[in-house]
Amino acid sequence: MRHSATLKRRLQLLASMLMCGLLGYLSSSVALAKPTLSFSLPQGLQGFSSFQSFTQQIIEQRSLRQMKTYSGKRVSNDSLIMIYYHDQTIAVTELGAQKLLLGCELIEIYNEKEGKMLLNALAQYNRPLEINFDEMLKLMDQCTKWCGTGDIADTYNDLGSEMAMDRCCRQHDLCPIKIRAYQNKYELMNDSLYTKSHCICDDMLFSCLKMTNTSASQLMGSIYFNLVQVPCLDGRSNKYKFRAAKEGF
């Protein structure tokens, strides 16, 4: 049993390095792309200097672009701007006649203070409306379908060579309900290297990567769901518990 546990930990560490390598490769062709998984290193791993420096380069590149704002780009000056938010995601939509979706920008909130500042700034366009989790997921899905090769916001639009897989990962990145690495939220502590997202978001990632069916998406799915097995958040209305990762990718 002890040998099995040790082997699993080593495999998970190897998987972490493989994931970093995959994300680094994908980001090499897209300067503004960010990974599905945000992570930082605990003190126990500081001795691995090469692992630290390798992953830290990726982390630092992303941290500079974590909090994006509304671009202000509009298709028409006569359109209606509607702002919706739920927990850690803001959606700024541009609507034309008969509620035709003309534009959509999805913004990830990284902390409560910056989120409030951004919502206050967006109030100049319209009063932000809070929606529930299911409504936000539906809106995110509509935005993803609308955007084609991407969103009109520069930091959301710039997709890499693996565009289909990158779109799966972007949607997972923007999951409204999640706990980032080594953070406490919803009365739960995420003491792992990986962001833990709501199980519905993980299920959507699972299905999206399966449907994409490229070598890169298969590798990403196999590492995330089969090898690393990142748990997800199960529950509703700020009452969550960790659930084991979906298996069988």
Buried (B, 14 or more C-beta within 10 A) or exposed (E): EEEEEEEEEEEBBEBBBBBBEBBBEBBEEBEBBBBBBBBBBEEEBEEBEEBEEBBEEBBEBBEEEBBBBBBEEBEEEEBBBBBBBBBBBBBBBBBBEEEEBBBBBBBBBBEEEEBEEBBEEBEEBEEBEEBEBEBBBEBBEBBBEBBEEBBBBEBBBBBBEBBBBBBBBBBBBBBBBBBBBBBEBBEBEBEBBBBBBBBBBBEBBBEBBBEBEEEBBBBBBBBBBBBBBBBBBBBEEEEBEBBEBBEEB
